[in-house]
């Protein structure tokens, strides 16, 4: 069997060079595999921007080696001596490593390749020395070769014997220019646009699309590094490329035909599984952690929640017994596998805190400030068309997702007041981008105050919630309200606004599933205030969540639990008809939904008294369902199920028939 180079699929981060092993093939098949591999390397396009001479030298050598292997196959060599066989097996490994290195350099970041050119050049040189050694020990006398081929082999030997790595002065000059520009940015000096353009042109960064790809490659490379200094350099380069992209090529939105190109998809192009979303931000979790209640959140989101002064679980409303965050490694692995299948970059930090190299990176911070200032100044140009304004706002939206430093820089540059007037835009995309940018900015605690205190911002967000042009705009407005309600005083203020309550209720009733989820999460946060719960009940929140239990069971039962817990007798009475649906979820729901349903039933029974317990006890098979949950549910579900059983036993003490029924069932379970 011949091994084709195609059996090694493209990878973003390839295995180490030493991980390849020699193939165990027959003599003929080994030579044929070597020919295929040599041809594959010779057909690779040499690196165009950095290390062009080095990569071209490698492809030329591979092309000459292919002639040697063709001659051996033409002569039908049926037997190789042990020395020749070992030489060819080792040569296969070297050629595979050469191919891998060229492909990794071609597919990776151009900026990072430039900064690491000496190390990469040395890697090429080491492979060349390995190849030279194998050619030196090749038993030329043991095989029949044409004289021309023998001379060719001698030529390859000479070419492979290089005393030092190939160095191109132009590469070094370009690297020094980049380093100098980064240093000037660190000293808060705005880069010269003409010099920036020359650097980008030489690196092949000729438009917004190529810059986006470069940024993605640099971000991937950050996750592959363990050295803090390397991470710091990469973060600086990301800041430089992001700034250069905006200054040189202007703000831009993804073109519709880009999705048909061979580009890596983004999270906006795929549907993220519900279990992979953080309940707080609804974004893909990068580092899922479990809190005291057993719920899972993204570490950054739950840290922000707790640092804002909360001591409760955002999803269940329970008081957290402790503030420890336990990594959910199993879920993290599943998310990483899903991201790999979808070709989506997955950051994989080793801990919940950003590295010191990132936090203390003055160059990256100054580059971000320059980028934010440039975009905000563009936004101030009142004569710009809606399309041009939309491109600027879209860039701010993207920048606001990159971290807390970016959010602070955008707000400090004065973006929030400028975004307000675009919330009422007739341009649907502009409205979506404006409200989403405000949502991203609101994640930072300091920006919550800016948004709430800036005239017109809150009313603009509420107006988008009520009458936005698209469901995406409405859903992101609801998410912004959720984010703002993380501060207790803002939660009370938002809960007093009838338009907020009605807007969230309407969105939860009529929106698509994703928008309904946004609305329910915001309602859950607002329900943390007892006064607001009364308004929610008056507007029919219990009926609403009962209707949504089939579509969004986990969110619906959690909202019902909190509303009944804080809503008084009116909320309890309104939840009477929800018992049957909650029991159905106990029987057939997901693990999380069953847990939430059990918690809601405990609250309803405790608040509603004997009438509610009677309704539950009258449900056929309820005892068996509860026992099943005690045996198969989560730890919290088991506790809630035990509480339900105790409540029913106490109630049954005054009802002989029911008491006999329950006692008989308990005895039968013990015997079994």
ABEGO torsion letter per residue (X at the ends): XBBBAAABBBBABBBBAAABBBBBBBAAAAAAAAAAAAAAAAABBBBAABGAAAAAAAAAAAAAAAAAAAAAAAAGBABBBAAAAAAAAAAAAAAAAAAAAAAAAAABBAAAAAAAAAAAAAAAAAAAAAAAAAAAABBAAABBBBAAAAAAAAAAAAAABBABBBBBAAAAAAAAAAAAAAAAAAAGBBBBAAAAAAAAAAAGBABAAAAAAAAAAAAAAAAABABAAAAAAAAAAAAAAAAAAAAAAEBBBBBAAAAABBBBBBAAABBBBAAABBAAAGBBBABBBBBAAGBBBBAAAAAAAAAAGBABBAAAGBBBABABBBBBAAAAAAAAAAAAAAGBBBBBBABABBBAAAAABAAAAAAAAAAAAAAAAAAABAABBAAAAAAAAAAAAAAAAAEAAAAAAAAAAGAAAAAAAAAABABAAAAAAAAAAAAAAAABAAAAAAAAABBGAAAAAAAAAAABABAAAAAAAAAAAAAAAABAAAAAAAAABAAAAAAAAAAAAABBAAAAAAAAAAAAAAAABAAAAAAAAAAGAAAAAAAAAAABAAAAAAAAAAAAAAAEAAAAAAAAAAAAAAAAAAAABBAAAAAAAAAAAAAAAAAAEAAAAAAAAABBGAAAAAAAAAAABBAAAAAAAAAAAAAAAAAAAABAAAAAAAAAAAAAAAAX
